[in-house]
Amino acid sequence: MRKIALETMQELLHERLGIAKDQVTLEASLEDLGIDSLMQIELLFDFEDKYKVKIPDLTKKPTTIGELLAVVEPFIPNP
């Protein structure tokens, strides 16, 4: 997992929900962080806007930050 994907997720969750960046780890439970399915979709849109990419709809519901990042990470362009 590229560090940039995790850092982007940390920034987005801090901005949107006020979650401390150190709480946003690959193992962190989305439910424990208060991230519901609607927020997951909004986060995917944020990644799309930031990186100017199209991420396909989720077919499997992620339960951790790592699983959610595994969906978006392949679409983040190399710096």
URGILIN-V463871 format. One record per backbone hydrogen bond with DSSP energy under -0.5 kcal/mol. CO is the residue of the C=O (numbers start at 1). NH is the residue of the N-H. E is the energy in kcal/mol with one decimal. If there is no record, write none. Layout:
{{CO | NH | E} {CO | NH | E}}
This chain:
{{2 | 5 | -0.9} {2 | 6 | -1.2} {3 | 7 | -2.6} {4 | 8 | -2.3} {5 | 9 | -2.2} {6 | 10 | -2.7} {7 | 11 | -2.3} {8 | 12 | -2.7} {9 | 13 | -2.6} {10 | 14 | -1.9} {11 | 15 | -2.6} {12 | 16 | -2.9} {13 | 17 | -2.1} {13 | 18 | -0.6} {13 | 19 | -1.5} {14 | 18 | -1.1} {20 | 23 | -1.8} {20 | 24 | -0.6} {21 | 24 | -1.0} {23 | 25 | -1.4} {25 | 28 | -1.0} {26 | 66 | -2.5} {28 | 65 | -2.2} {29 | 33 | -1.6} {30 | 35 | -2.9} {31 | 34 | -1.3} {34 | 36 | -0.8} {36 | 40 | -2.1} {37 | 41 | -1.8} {38 | 42 | -2.2} {39 | 43 | -2.6} {40 | 44 | -2.1} {41 | 45 | -2.2} {42 | 46 | -2.2} {43 | 47 | -2.3} {44 | 48 | -2.4} {45 | 49 | -2.8} {46 | 50 | -2.7} {47 | 51 | -2.5} {48 | 52 | -1.2} {48 | 53 | -1.2} {53 | 55 | -0.5} {60 | 62 | -0.6} {63 | 30 | -2.2} {64 | 68 | -2.1} {65 | 69 | -2.8} {66 | 70 | -1.8} {67 | 71 | -0.8} {68 | 71 | -0.7} {68 | 72 | -1.3} {69 | 73 | -3.3} {72 | 75 | -1.9} {72 | 76 | -0.5} {73 | 76 | -1.3} {75 | 77 | -0.6}}
